[in-house]
Amino acid sequence: MAVHSKEQHEKLKRPFILTAIMLAMFMNAIEGTIVSTAMPAIVSDLGGFSLYSWVFSGYLLMNAVTVLIYGKLSDILGRKPVLLFGIAVFLIGSLLCGFADSMTELIIYRFIQGFGAGAVAPVASTIIGDIYKNEERARVQGYLSSVWGISAVMGPALGGLLVENLTWKLVFWVNIPLGILSFIGIWFFLHENIEKKKRDIDYLGASLLTLSISTLMLILVEGGVKWSWASVPIITLILVALLAFILFILQEKRAAEPMMPFEIWQERSILIANLVSLTTGVMMIGLSSFLPTFVQGVMERSPTVAGFTLTAMSIGWPIASMVSGRLLMKIGFKATSLLGGGSLIMGSLILVWMKPEAGPLLAAIGSFFVGVGMGLTSTSFIVVIQKTVSWERRGIATASNMFMRNLGNTVGAALLGGVMNTRLHSYLSEHAPKGAEVTIDTANKLLNSEERELLPDAVVKVLQEGLTLSLHTIYLIVLAFSVVSLILLTRLRKDG
């Protein structure tokens, strides 16, 4: 009877814990979209346009570097202290960002923000795996996924309102009340029974992993931009990243409690889920980075319309995440994942076939199908990973999947950006009108309707043709990654 009442008590607390976790996830998710909208205002106030990309890269870098470490620490120390620490650091970073007096200061504070953010998504998802049973997890993970979709829709609009009517500082401070409410909810309602025994924390493994990943991210962000790919700094960084990664693997094999237990990758479902998260991460960045460029530059539509085409993906994702909970129960993990893989191919094919005269609606439909594919696969993966491993491995297993998607985003941004620049440069070199100086940078003017009007018709025509060809190549690569994703998904076992 006592056990039953305790179970009832735990069930009564679960909605409060879920609400607190969703607030933390929303705070983390909206940060990316809301800051994008505010950046022009921030740059005009603080200056330092050359450092523009590092406001995003610094945040993503710390997020990607720490996500595995927090996942492992949550297995050792418990979910609650790790998540509370992450939220606290994130809030300190957010507060400081609003007080930044220069772009350099803002970047440093964004590093602090990212350092805290790395704990939120993996540990929050792991807590759901802990407090809900197998049959409930799919539905609840769908709620968490929907938070990302809602933030993607709300973020740009909220950011625009705050910047236009108040101050860009509120873009960072709007998170603070959400974070405080989340902190209070987790502090009071989440209770864990952690086995009290001395644990060995793999500090050396964590340090080597941090060095390897941060160096890789630096190469991908600055390679071909600040330094040429064949330059001494890039070659040196590649050697450092490789050496740190080799030493990390050797350390993990001999550590008593490794930061990354490689045996979890021997589980077929985890290996395939993580590889598909890498490929879909590349696809996601290909869509979100380059689809608005096509809609604005080639279709000559407004930034609002271009944003709408991406919003379609943000709508498709949470809808599919919610539906996937029921599908997992009815048709199983493999069939749900394959449906997601098919939707990724459908969306990619629409984008490959898309002509400039097709209009933004077709772009939005393609984007929607890719979002549906992302929603079905990502929710399925988290559920099956958490079912496959024990409590002691659930944190690092969940984090490893999120890390692979982050890595796919970063690798994809560098790979697809390089392909687009190469194709566009080659086309412009061959087809530029005689006497006209047309470079890749001239394409920036296509994205501004007023500047586009000042360009000669012949230059506009050759730029749009070059951009169409370059982006068509990008979508062919995205399609190739969607096919690889589906092939990998066919290798899943029926029961996960």
Rosetta blueprint (number, residue, H / E / L):
1 M L
2 A H
3 V H
4 H H
5 S H
6 K H
7 E H
8 Q H
9 H H
10 E H
11 K H
12 L H
13 K H
14 R H
15 P H
16 F H
17 I H
18 L H
19 T H
20 A H
21 I H
22 M H
23 L H
24 A H
25 M H
26 F H
27 M H
28 N H
29 A H
30 I H
31 E H
32 G H
33 T H
34 I H
35 V H
36 S H
37 T H
38 A H
39 M H
40 P H
41 A H
42 I H
43 V H
44 S H
45 D H
46 L H
47 G L
48 G L
49 F H
50 S H
51 L H
52 Y H
53 S H
54 W H
55 V H
56 F H
57 S H
58 G H
59 Y H
60 L H
61 L H
62 M H
63 N H
64 A H
65 V H
66 T H
67 V H
68 L H
69 I H
70 Y H
71 G H
72 K H
73 L H
74 S H
75 D H
76 I H
77 L H
78 G L
79 R H
80 K H
81 P H
82 V H
83 L H
84 L H
85 F H
86 G H
87 I H
88 A H
89 V H
90 F H
91 L H
92 I H
93 G H
94 S H
95 L H
96 L H
97 C H
98 G H
99 F L
100 A L
101 D L
102 S L
103 M H
104 T H
105 E H
106 L H
107 I H
108 I H
109 Y H
110 R H
111 F H
112 I H
113 Q H
114 G H
115 F H
116 G H
117 A H
118 G H
119 A H
120 V H
121 A H
122 P H
123 V H
124 A H
125 S H
126 T H
127 I H
128 I H
129 G H
130 D H
131 I H
132 Y L
133 K L
134 N H
135 E H
136 E H
137 R H
138 A H
139 R H
140 V H
141 Q H
142 G H
143 Y H
144 L H
145 S H
146 S H
147 V H
148 W H
149 G H
150 I H
151 S H
152 A H
153 V H
154 M H
155 G H
156 P H
157 A H
158 L H
159 G H
160 G H
161 L H
162 L H
163 V H
164 E H
165 N H
166 L L
167 T L
168 W L
169 K H
170 L H
171 V H
172 F H
173 W H
174 V L
175 N H
176 I H
177 P H
178 L H
179 G H
180 I H
181 L H
182 S H
183 F H
184 I H
185 G H
186 I H
187 W H
188 F H
189 F H
190 L L
191 H L
192 E L
193 N L
194 I L
195 E L
196 K L
197 K L
198 K L
199 R L
200 D L
201 I L
202 D L
203 Y H
204 L H
205 G H
206 A H
207 S H
208 L H
209 L H
210 T H
211 L H
212 S H
213 I H
214 S H
215 T H
216 L H
217 M H
218 L H
219 I H
220 L H
221 V H
222 E H
223 G E
224 G L
225 V L
226 K L
227 W E
228 S L
229 W L
230 A L
231 S L
232 V H
233 P H
234 I H
235 I H
236 T H
237 L H
238 I H
239 L H
240 V H
241 A H
242 L H
243 L H
244 A H
245 F H
246 I H
247 L H
248 F H
249 I H
250 L H
251 Q H
252 E H
253 K H
254 R H
255 A L
256 A L
257 E L
258 P L
259 M L
260 M L
261 P L
262 F H
263 E H
264 I H
265 W H
266 Q H
267 E L
268 R H
269 S H
270 I H
271 L H
272 I H
273 A H
274 N H
275 L H
276 V H
277 S H
278 L H
279 T H
280 T H
281 G H
282 V H
283 M H
284 M H
285 I H
286 G H
287 L H
288 S H
289 S H
290 F H
291 L H
292 P H
293 T H
294 F H
295 V H
296 Q H
297 G H
298 V H
299 M L
300 E L
301 R L
302 S L
303 P H
304 T H
305 V H
306 A H
307 G H
308 F H
309 T H
310 L H
311 T H
312 A H
313 M H
314 S H
315 I H
316 G H
317 W H
318 P H
319 I H
320 A H
321 S H
322 M H
323 V H
324 S H
325 G H
326 R H
327 L H
328 L H
329 M H
330 K H
331 I L
332 G L
333 F H
334 K H
335 A H
336 T H
337 S H
338 L H
339 L H
340 G H
341 G H
342 G H
343 S H
344 L H
345 I H
346 M H
347 G H
348 S H
349 L H
350 I H
351 L H
352 V H
353 W H
354 M L
355 K L
356 P H
357 E H
358 A H
359 G L
360 P H
361 L H
362 L H
363 A H
364 A H
365 I H
366 G H
367 S H
368 F H
369 F H
370 V H
371 G H
372 V H
373 G H
374 M H
375 G H
376 L H
377 T H
378 S H
379 T H
380 S H
381 F H
382 I H
383 V H
384 V H
385 I H
386 Q H
387 K H
388 T H
389 V L
390 S L
391 W H
392 E H
393 R H
394 R H
395 G H
396 I H
397 A H
398 T H
399 A H
400 S H
401 N H
402 M H
403 F H
404 M H
405 R H
406 N H
407 L H
408 G H
409 N H
410 T H
411 V H
412 G H
413 A H
414 A H
415 L H
416 L H
417 G H
418 G H
419 V H
420 M H
421 N H
422 T H
423 R H
424 L H
425 H H
426 S H
427 Y H
428 L H
429 S H
430 E H
431 H H
432 A L
433 P L
434 K L
435 G L
436 A L
437 E L
438 V L
439 T L
440 I H
441 D H
442 T H
443 A H
444 N H
445 K H
446 L H
447 L H
448 N L
449 S H
450 E H
451 E H
452 R H
453 E H
454 L H
455 L L
456 P L
457 D H
458 A H
459 V H
460 V H
461 K H
462 V H
463 L H
464 Q H
465 E H
466 G H
467 L H
468 T H
469 L H
470 S H
471 L H
472 H H
473 T H
474 I H
475 Y H
476 L H
477 I H
478 V H
479 L H
480 A H
481 F H
482 S H
483 V H
484 V H
485 S H
486 L H
487 I H
488 L H
489 L H
490 T L
491 R L
492 L L
493 R L
494 K L
495 D L
496 G L
